[in-house]
Amino acid sequence: MRVILGTGPLGKSVMRELLKRGEQVTMVNSSGQAAVPAGVIVKRADLMDRQQVINVLQGASVVYQCAAPPYHQWDRLEQMMDNITAGAIAANARLVFGDNLYMYGPVQGVIHEELPYAANTRKGLIRAEVARKLLALNRDGVLQTVIGRGSDFYGPEVLTSSAGAMFFKPIVGGKSTSVMGDPNCRHSYTFIDDFGRALVVLGEDEDAFGQAWHVPTAEATTMRQFAETAYRAAGFQPAKVRTMGRGMLRMAGLFMPAAKETIEMLYQFERDFVIDTRKFSERFGIEATPLEKGVASTVEWFRRRSS
């Protein structure tokens, strides 16, 4: 049995890939309800309750961890992951973790898997500790674990990313959109379906376990060029791009906790932030969805959602 923790955009992208392969899929969230295709089972569990996690993972062969606490409650992630690893161990299941790039901290040059964990932010330090624990469990023969890491993701159903609803919805309406930091810095954006497919591939390969892998991601582009690509797909020219700096985020944080929490991670948008995914592509022969194609499908999804 394949069990996906989380019914957000990453969980659903894993679900779509598994369904293509004819797998039976069970998904888990806090409500036990989700808009999913017929045949997909959705179960309820509080991932902060270890016994509930152990119970819901009974019978699982592979667990895809795609859930995350609310952005302003990031401190809960470590306990959540401890519960999930306990559940996977009890089920004798493999654990595939969908991760981000926070643990590396500010990087000069391209971000690759061999970099040290040099985070100096609260969220980055937590991500680093989670990764260390997972890889140690695999090294010690306690639990088979593998980590797939993506950059800021975009695509159908992605709402809360930096390239989510606040970015794409204005573009679809022909209005000005906003980007954080310096719009002329290069930035890597991971298409959500590439991320989901990669996690499934990693979970099926014995040799992939015990490692972190950067998932296929299209060539980095400046944030301004990314916006221009989206405006072209939406049929609007020229692109209308505004920037959000620290001051604006602090003001927004008075009303939206997630905006305040973004400030410590703003370094990712104030310098080039480019991910190297050659390790995965060379090992598995899978390339990223071209940016123009991914952006066009995202624009179309937001257009349907707003109609």
DRENDO-1510 file (C-alpha; in Angstrom, 1 decimal, always signed):
<recs>
REC; n; res; u; v; w
REC; 1; MET; +0.0; +0.0; +0.0 .
REC; 2; ARG; +1.3; +3.4; -1.0 .
REC; 3; VAL; +0.4; +6.1; +1.6 .
REC; 4; ILE; +0.8; +9.8; +1.0 .
REC; 5; LEU; +0.9; +12.2; +4.0 .
REC; 6; GLY; -0.6; +15.5; +3.0 .
REC; 7; THR; -3.2; +16.3; +0.3 .
REC; 8; GLY; -1.7; +19.6; -0.8 .
REC; 9; PRO; -0.1; +20.2; -4.2 .
REC; 10; LEU; +2.9; +18.0; -3.7 .
REC; 11; GLY; +0.8; +15.1; -2.2 .
REC; 12; LYS; -1.6; +15.3; -5.1 .
REC; 13; SER; +1.3; +15.4; -7.7 .
REC; 14; VAL; +2.6; +12.1; -6.1 .
REC; 15; MET; -0.9; +10.8; -6.2 .
REC; 16; ARG; -1.3; +11.5; -9.9 .
REC; 17; GLU; +2.0; +9.8; -10.7 .
REC; 18; LEU; +1.1; +6.7; -8.7 .
REC; 19; LEU; -2.3; +6.5; -10.4 .
REC; 20; LYS; -0.6; +6.6; -13.8 .
REC; 21; ARG; +1.3; +3.5; -12.7 .
REC; 22; GLY; -1.8; +1.7; -11.6 .
REC; 23; GLU; -1.1; +1.8; -7.9 .
REC; 24; GLN; -3.7; +1.9; -5.1 .
REC; 25; VAL; -3.3; +5.1; -3.2 .
REC; 26; THR; -4.2; +6.2; +0.4 .
REC; 27; MET; -3.8; +9.8; +1.4 .
REC; 28; VAL; -3.8; +11.2; +4.9 .
REC; 29; ASN; -4.7; +14.7; +6.2 .
REC; 30; SER; -6.2; +16.3; +9.3 .
REC; 31; SER; -9.8; +16.2; +8.1 .
REC; 32; GLY; -10.1; +12.9; +6.3 .
REC; 33; GLN; -11.6; +14.8; +3.3 .
REC; 34; ALA; -10.1; +15.9; +0.0 .
REC; 35; ALA; -11.0; +16.4; -3.6 .
REC; 36; VAL; -9.4; +13.3; -5.2 .
REC; 37; PRO; -10.3; +10.9; -8.0 .
REC; 38; ALA; -12.6; +8.0; -7.3 .
REC; 39; GLY; -10.7; +5.0; -5.8 .
REC; 40; VAL; -8.3; +7.1; -3.8 .
REC; 41; ILE; -8.8; +6.6; -0.1 .
REC; 42; VAL; -8.5; +9.6; +2.2 .
REC; 43; LYS; -8.0; +8.9; +5.9 .
REC; 44; ARG; -7.8; +11.3; +8.9 .
REC; 45; ALA; -4.9; +11.5; +11.3 .
REC; 46; ASP; -3.2; +14.2; +13.4 .
REC; 47; LEU; +0.4; +14.0; +12.5 .
REC; 48; MET; +1.3; +15.6; +15.8 .
REC; 49; ASP; -0.1; +12.5; +17.6 .
REC; 50; ARG; +2.3; +9.6; +17.3 .
REC; 51; GLN; -0.2; +6.9; +18.0 .
REC; 52; GLN; -2.5; +8.2; +15.3 .
REC; 53; VAL; +0.4; +8.2; +12.8 .
REC; 54; ILE; +1.4; +4.7; +13.7 .
REC; 55; ASN; -2.2; +3.5; +13.3 .
REC; 56; VAL; -2.8; +5.2; +9.9 .
REC; 57; LEU; +0.5; +3.8; +8.5 .
REC; 58; GLN; -0.3; +0.2; +9.3 .
REC; 59; GLY; +0.1; -1.9; +6.2 .
REC; 60; ALA; +2.0; +0.8; +4.2 .
REC; 61; SER; +4.9; -0.3; +2.0 .
REC; 62; VAL; +6.0; +3.1; +0.9 .
REC; 63; VAL; +5.2; +6.4; +2.7 .
REC; 64; TYR; +5.5; +9.7; +0.9 .
REC; 65; GLN; +5.9; +12.5; +3.4 .
REC; 66; CYS; +4.4; +15.6; +1.7 .
REC; 67; ALA; +2.8; +17.3; +4.7 .
REC; 68; ALA; +4.1; +20.4; +6.5 .
REC; 69; PRO; +2.9; +22.5; +9.4 .
REC; 70; PRO; +1.6; +26.0; +8.8 .
REC; 71; TYR; +4.5; +28.3; +7.8 .
REC; 72; HIS; +4.2; +30.3; +11.0 .
REC; 73; GLN; +4.3; +27.1; +13.1 .
REC; 74; TRP; +7.5; +25.7; +11.6 .
REC; 75; ASP; +8.8; +24.6; +15.0 .
REC; 76; ARG; +6.3; +21.7; +14.8 .
REC; 77; LEU; +8.0; +20.1; +11.9 .
REC; 78; GLU; +10.6; +18.2; +13.9 .
REC; 79; GLN; +8.1; +16.5; +16.2 .
REC; 80; MET; +5.9; +15.8; +13.2 .
REC; 81; MET; +8.8; +14.0; +11.4 .
REC; 82; ASP; +9.7; +12.1; +14.6 .
REC; 83; ASN; +6.1; +10.8; +14.7 .
REC; 84; ILE; +6.2; +9.9; +11.0 .
REC; 85; THR; +9.5; +8.0; +11.2 .
REC; 86; ALA; +8.1; +6.1; +14.2 .
REC; 87; GLY; +5.0; +5.1; +12.1 .
REC; 88; ALA; +7.1; +4.1; +9.1 .
REC; 89; ILE; +9.4; +2.0; +11.3 .
REC; 90; ALA; +6.4; +0.3; +12.9 .
REC; 91; ALA; +5.0; -0.5; +9.5 .
REC; 92; ASN; +8.4; -1.6; +8.1 .
REC; 93; ALA; +7.8; +0.8; +5.3 .
REC; 94; ARG; +10.1; +2.9; +3.2 .
REC; 95; LEU; +10.0; +6.7; +3.7 .
REC; 96; VAL; +10.3; +9.2; +0.9 .
REC; 97; PHE; +10.5; +12.8; +2.1 .
REC; 98; GLY; +9.7; +15.9; +0.0 .
REC; 99; ASP; +12.1; +18.5; +1.1 .
REC; 100; ASN; +13.2; +22.0; +0.2 .
REC; 101; LEU; +16.6; +23.8; +0.2 .
REC; 102; TYR; +16.5; +25.7; +3.5 .
REC; 103; MET; +19.2; +23.6; +5.2 .
REC; 104; TYR; +22.0; +24.9; +2.9 .
REC; 105; GLY; +21.6; +28.5; +4.0 .
REC; 106; PRO; +23.0; +31.3; +1.8 .
REC; 107; VAL; +25.1; +29.8; -1.0 .
REC; 108; GLN; +27.6; +31.4; -3.3 .
REC; 109; GLY; +27.2; +29.7; -6.7 .
REC; 110; VAL; +25.1; +26.7; -7.7 .
REC; 111; ILE; +23.3; +24.7; -5.0 .
REC; 112; HIS; +24.2; +21.0; -5.2 .
REC; 113; GLU; +23.7; +18.0; -3.0 .
REC; 114; GLU; +27.3; +17.9; -1.6 .
REC; 115; LEU; +27.1; +21.3; +0.1 .
REC; 116; PRO; +27.3; +21.4; +3.9 .
REC; 117; TYR; +24.2; +22.3; +5.9 .
REC; 118; ALA; +25.1; +25.9; +6.7 .
REC; 119; ALA; +21.7; +27.4; +7.5 .
REC; 120; ASN; +21.6; +30.3; +9.9 .
REC; 121; THR; +17.8; +30.7; +10.0 .
REC; 122; ARG; +15.4; +29.0; +12.4 .
REC; 123; LYS; +13.6; +27.2; +9.6 .
REC; 124; GLY; +16.8; +26.2; +7.9 .
REC; 125; LEU; +18.3; +24.8; +11.1 .
REC; 126; ILE; +15.1; +22.7; +11.6 .
REC; 127; ARG; +15.2; +21.4; +8.1 .
REC; 128; ALA; +18.9; +20.5; +8.5 .
REC; 129; GLU; +18.2; +18.5; +11.7 .
REC; 130; VAL; +15.3; +16.7; +10.1 .
REC; 131; ALA; +17.5; +15.6; +7.2 .
REC; 132; ARG; +20.3; +14.5; +9.5 .
REC; 133; LYS; +18.0; +12.3; +11.5 .
REC; 134; LEU; +16.4; +10.7; +8.3 .
REC; 135; LEU; +19.8; +9.9; +6.8 .
REC; 136; ALA; +21.1; +8.5; +10.1 .
REC; 137; LEU; +18.1; +6.2; +10.3 .
REC; 138; ASN; +19.0; +4.8; +6.9 .
REC; 139; ARG; +22.7; +4.6; +7.7 .
REC; 140; ASP; +22.0; +2.7; +10.9 .
REC; 141; GLY; +19.6; +0.2; +9.2 .
REC; 142; VAL; +16.6; +1.3; +11.2 .
REC; 143; LEU; +14.5; +2.8; +8.3 .
REC; 144; GLN; +15.0; +3.1; +4.6 .
REC; 145; THR; +14.8; +6.8; +3.8 .
REC; 146; VAL; +15.4; +9.0; +0.8 .
REC; 147; ILE; +15.0; +12.7; +0.4 .
REC; 148; GLY; +13.9; +14.6; -2.7 .
REC; 149; ARG; +14.5; +18.3; -2.7 .
REC; 150; GLY; +13.0; +21.0; -4.9 .
REC; 151; SER; +13.2; +24.7; -5.2 .
REC; 152; ASP; +10.2; +27.1; -4.9 .
REC; 153; PHE; +7.5; +25.2; -6.7 .
REC; 154; TYR; +4.7; +26.2; -9.0 .
REC; 155; GLY; +2.0; +24.5; -11.0 .
REC; 156; PRO; -1.7; +23.4; -10.7 .
REC; 157; GLU; -3.1; +23.7; -7.2 .
REC; 158; VAL; +0.0; +25.5; -5.9 .
REC; 159; LEU; -1.4; +28.4; -3.9 .
REC; 160; THR; +1.0; +29.3; -1.1 .
REC; 161; SER; +4.4; +29.2; -2.8 .
REC; 162; SER; +6.2; +32.4; -3.8 .
REC; 163; ALA; +5.0; +31.3; -7.3 .
REC; 164; GLY; +1.5; +30.5; -6.1 .
REC; 165; ALA; -1.8; +32.3; -6.1 .
REC; 166; MET; -0.5; +35.7; -5.1 .
REC; 167; PHE; +1.8; +35.6; -8.2 .
REC; 168; PHE; -0.3; +33.9; -10.8 .
REC; 169; LYS; -3.8; +35.1; -10.0 .
REC; 170; PRO; -3.1; +38.8; -10.9 .
REC; 171; ILE; -1.3; +37.8; -14.1 .
REC; 172; VAL; -4.3; +35.8; -15.3 .
REC; 173; GLY; -6.4; +38.9; -14.6 .
REC; 174; GLY; -4.0; +41.2; -16.5 .
REC; 175; LYS; -3.0; +43.0; -13.4 .
REC; 176; SER; +0.3; +43.8; -11.8 .
REC; 177; THR; +2.1; +40.9; -9.9 .
REC; 178; SER; +4.7; +41.0; -7.2 .
REC; 179; VAL; +7.9; +39.2; -6.6 .
REC; 180; MET; +10.1; +39.2; -3.5 .
REC; 181; GLY; +13.6; +40.6; -3.4 .
REC; 182; ASP; +15.5; +41.6; -6.6 .
REC; 183; PRO; +13.5; +40.6; -9.7 .
REC; 184; ASN; +16.7; +40.6; -11.8 .
REC; 185; CYS; +18.3; +37.8; -9.8 .
REC; 186; ARG; +18.2; +34.3; -11.3 .
REC; 187; HIS; +16.0; +31.8; -9.5 .
REC; 188; SER; +15.1; +28.1; -9.9 .
REC; 189; TYR; +11.4; +27.2; -10.0 .
REC; 190; THR; +10.4; +23.5; -9.7 .
REC; 191; PHE; +7.3; +22.4; -11.5 .
REC; 192; ILE; +5.1; +20.5; -9.1 .
REC; 193; ASP; +4.5; +17.5; -11.3 .
REC; 194; ASP; +8.2; +17.0; -11.8 .
REC; 195; PHE; +8.6; +17.0; -8.0 .
REC; 196; GLY; +5.9; +14.4; -7.5 .
REC; 197; ARG; +7.2; +12.2; -10.3 .
REC; 198; ALA; +10.7; +12.3; -8.8 .
REC; 199; LEU; +9.5; +11.3; -5.4 .
REC; 200; VAL; +7.8; +8.2; -6.9 .
REC; 201; VAL; +10.9; +7.3; -8.9 .
REC; 202; LEU; +13.1; +7.7; -5.8 .
REC; 203; GLY; +10.8; +5.4; -3.8 .
REC; 204; GLU; +11.2; +2.6; -6.3 .
REC; 205; ASP; +15.0; +2.6; -6.5 .
REC; 206; GLU; +16.9; +0.6; -3.9 .
REC; 207; ASP; +20.2; +2.5; -4.6 .
REC; 208; ALA; +18.5; +5.9; -4.2 .
REC; 209; PHE; +17.9; +5.4; -0.4 .
REC; 210; GLY; +20.2; +7.0; +2.1 .
REC; 211; GLN; +20.8; +10.0; -0.1 .
REC; 212; ALA; +19.3; +13.4; -0.9 .
REC; 213; TRP; +18.5; +14.2; -4.5 .
REC; 214; HIS; +17.6; +17.5; -6.1 .
REC; 215; VAL; +14.6; +16.8; -8.3 .
REC; 216; PRO; +14.4; +17.9; -12.0 .
REC; 217; THR; +14.1; +21.6; -12.3 .
REC; 218; ALA; +14.1; +23.8; -15.4 .
REC; 219; GLU; +17.0; +26.1; -16.1 .
REC; 220; ALA; +17.0; +29.1; -13.7 .
REC; 221; THR; +15.6; +32.3; -15.0 .
REC; 222; THR; +15.4; +35.8; -13.5 .
REC; 223; MET; +12.2; +36.4; -11.5 .
REC; 224; ARG; +11.3; +39.1; -14.0 .
REC; 225; GLN; +11.7; +36.7; -16.9 .
REC; 226; PHE; +9.6; +34.1; -15.1 .
REC; 227; ALA; +6.8; +36.7; -14.8 .
REC; 228; GLU; +7.2; +37.7; -18.4 .
REC; 229; THR; +6.8; +34.1; -19.4 .
REC; 230; ALA; +3.5; +33.9; -17.4 .
REC; 231; TYR; +2.2; +37.1; -18.9 .
REC; 232; ARG; +2.8; +35.8; -22.4 .
REC; 233; ALA; +1.0; +32.6; -21.6 .
REC; 234; ALA; -1.9; +34.6; -20.2 .
REC; 235; GLY; -2.0; +36.8; -23.3 .
REC; 236; PHE; -1.1; +40.0; -21.7 .
REC; 237; GLN; +1.8; +42.3; -22.6 .
REC; 238; PRO; +3.9; +43.9; -21.3 .
REC; 239; ALA; +4.6; +42.3; -17.9 .
REC; 240; LYS; +3.8; +44.4; -14.9 .
REC; 241; VAL; +6.1; +43.4; -12.1 .
REC; 242; ARG; +6.4; +45.0; -8.7 .
REC; 243; THR; +8.8; +44.1; -5.9 .
REC; 244; MET; +8.3; +43.3; -2.2 .
REC; 245; GLY; +11.1; +44.0; +0.1 .
REC; 246; ARG; +11.7; +43.5; +3.8 .
REC; 247; GLY; +9.7; +46.6; +4.8 .
REC; 248; MET; +6.6; +45.6; +2.9 .
REC; 249; LEU; +6.8; +42.1; +4.3 .
REC; 250; ARG; +7.1; +43.4; +7.9 .
REC; 251; MET; +3.9; +45.5; +7.3 .
REC; 252; ALA; +2.1; +42.5; +5.8 .
REC; 253; GLY; +3.2; +40.4; +8.8 .
REC; 254; LEU; +1.1; +42.6; +11.1 .
REC; 255; PHE; -1.9; +40.9; +9.5 .
REC; 256; MET; -0.5; +37.7; +8.0 .
REC; 257; PRO; +1.8; +35.6; +10.2 .
REC; 258; ALA; +3.2; +33.7; +7.1 .
REC; 259; ALA; +4.4; +37.0; +5.6 .
REC; 260; LYS; +6.4; +37.8; +8.7 .
REC; 261; GLU; +7.9; +34.3; +8.7 .
REC; 262; THR; +9.1; +34.9; +5.1 .
REC; 263; ILE; +11.5; +37.6; +6.0 .
REC; 264; GLU; +14.3; +35.3; +7.4 .
REC; 265; MET; +14.2; +33.4; +4.1 .
REC; 266; LEU; +14.3; +36.5; +1.9 .
REC; 267; TYR; +18.0; +35.9; +1.1 .
REC; 268; GLN; +16.9; +33.4; -1.5 .
REC; 269; PHE; +15.4; +36.2; -3.5 .
REC; 270; GLU; +18.1; +38.8; -3.0 .
REC; 271; ARG; +20.8; +36.9; -4.8 .
REC; 272; ASP; +21.0; +34.2; -7.5 .
REC; 273; PHE; +19.3; +31.0; -6.2 .
REC; 274; VAL; +20.2; +28.3; -8.7 .
REC; 275; ILE; +19.7; +24.5; -8.1 .
REC; 276; ASP; +21.8; +21.8; -9.7 .
REC; 277; THR; +19.8; +18.7; -10.5 .
REC; 278; ARG; +22.2; +16.8; -12.7 .
REC; 279; LYS; +22.7; +14.0; -10.2 .
REC; 280; PHE; +19.0; +13.0; -10.6 .
REC; 281; SER; +18.8; +13.5; -14.3 .
REC; 282; GLU; +22.0; +11.6; -15.1 .
REC; 283; ARG; +21.0; +8.7; -12.8 .
REC; 284; PHE; +17.4; +8.3; -14.0 .
REC; 285; GLY; +17.4; +9.9; -17.4 .
REC; 286; ILE; +14.5; +12.3; -16.5 .
REC; 287; GLU; +14.6; +15.9; -17.4 .
REC; 288; ALA; +12.4; +18.8; -16.1 .
REC; 289; THR; +9.3; +20.1; -17.8 .
REC; 290; PRO; +10.3; +23.1; -20.0 .
REC; 291; LEU; +9.5; +26.3; -18.2 .
REC; 292; GLU; +7.2; +27.6; -20.9 .
REC; 293; LYS; +5.1; +24.4; -20.8 .
REC; 294; GLY; +4.9; +24.3; -17.1 .
REC; 295; VAL; +4.0; +28.0; -16.8 .
REC; 296; ALA; +1.3; +27.7; -19.6 .
REC; 297; SER; -0.4; +24.8; -17.7 .
REC; 298; THR; -0.3; +26.8; -14.5 .
REC; 299; VAL; -1.8; +29.8; -16.1 .
REC; 300; GLU; -4.6; +27.7; -17.6 .
REC; 301; TRP; -5.3; +26.1; -14.2 .
REC; 302; PHE; -5.6; +29.5; -12.5 .
REC; 303; ARG; -7.8; +30.7; -15.4 .
REC; 304; ARG; -10.2; +27.8; -14.9 .
REC; 305; ARG; -10.2; +28.4; -11.2 .
REC; 306; SER; -11.1; +32.0; -11.5 .
REC; 307; SER; -13.9; +31.5; -14.1 .
</recs>
